[in-house]
Amino acid sequence: MHTPATRPAGPADLLARALDATGDLVAGVRDDQWDAPTPCTGWNVRDLVNHVVGGNLAFASLLRGQPPSRPRAADHLGGDPAARTSRRAACCGTRSLSRTCCP
């Protein structure tokens, strides 16, 4: 029998951990690093983070029973990628599982 202190992490807990870890990584990106290349051929740091944020938004839409509302190629980061990513992670974390995530 699992107690609250020892029970295995559920999907919401795992998602929250993944979003927190991603947010921590993105928070460490300096302004001069957004255009740096990544191991993904043809993708810079901004492209990769934008892709992850877009995936999170699509996932949140699907949890609400809606199709993804923005095209895959959309710029989800705007002029302040780190702040936008942090805000998106906060919106699309565990609250998405209760269908109350922001757009």
C-alpha positions in Angstrom: 0.0 0.0 0.0 1.3 3.5 -0.9 1.0 6.4 1.5 0.9 10.0 0.2 4.6 10.3 1.0 5.5 7.1 -1.0 2.9 6.8 -3.7 4.3 6.8 -7.3 4.1 10.0 -9.2 1.0 10.3 -11.3 0.7 12.0 -14.7 0.1 15.4 -13.3 3.1 15.2 -11.0 5.3 14.0 -13.9 4.1 16.8 -16.1 4.7 19.4 -13.5 8.3 18.1 -12.9 9.0 18.2 -16.7 7.6 21.7 -17.0 9.6 22.9 -14.0 12.8 21.4 -15.4 12.2 22.9 -18.8 11.5 26.3 -17.2 14.7 26.1 -15.2 16.7 25.4 -18.4 15.1 28.1 -20.4 15.5 30.6 -17.5 19.3 30.1 -17.8 19.4 31.0 -21.5 21.1 34.4 -22.0 19.9 36.9 -24.5 22.9 36.2 -26.7 22.2 32.4 -26.8 18.7 32.4 -28.4 20.3 32.3 -31.9 22.9 29.6 -31.0 22.7 26.3 -32.9 21.5 23.1 -31.2 22.3 19.5 -32.0 19.1 19.5 -34.1 20.3 20.4 -37.6 18.8 23.7 -38.8 17.3 24.6 -35.4 18.6 27.3 -33.0 17.8 27.5 -29.3 14.8 29.8 -30.0 13.4 27.4 -32.6 13.7 24.4 -30.3 12.1 26.2 -27.3 9.3 27.5 -29.6 8.6 23.9 -30.7 8.4 22.7 -27.1 6.1 25.5 -26.1 3.9 24.9 -29.2 3.7 21.2 -28.2 2.6 22.1 -24.7 -0.1 24.4 -26.0 -1.3 21.7 -28.4 -1.4 19.2 -25.5 -3.3 21.6 -23.3 -5.9 22.2 -26.2 -6.3 18.5 -26.6 -6.9 18.0 -22.9 -9.7 20.6 -23.2 -11.2 18.6 -26.0 -10.3 21.2 -28.6 -8.0 21.0 -31.6 -4.7 23.0 -31.3 -5.6 26.6 -32.1 -2.3 27.9 -33.5 -0.4 26.7 -36.5 2.7 24.6 -35.8 4.9 27.3 -37.4 3.5 30.1 -35.1 5.9 32.2 -33.0 4.8 31.2 -29.5 7.6 33.1 -27.7 7.2 36.7 -28.8 9.8 39.3 -27.8 10.7 37.9 -24.4 11.1 34.1 -24.9 12.2 33.3 -21.3 9.3 35.1 -19.7 6.8 33.8 -22.3 8.0 30.2 -21.7 7.7 30.6 -18.0 4.2 32.0 -18.3 3.2 29.2 -20.7 4.6 26.5 -18.4 2.7 28.0 -15.5 -0.5 28.0 -17.5 -0.1 24.6 -19.1 1.1 22.6 -16.1 -1.0 20.5 -13.9 -4.0 22.8 -14.3 -4.3 21.6 -17.8 -5.3 18.2 -16.5 -8.4 19.8 -15.0 -9.1 21.6 -18.3 -8.5 25.1 -16.9 -5.3 26.0 -18.8 -5.0 29.3 -20.5 -4.9 29.5 -24.3 
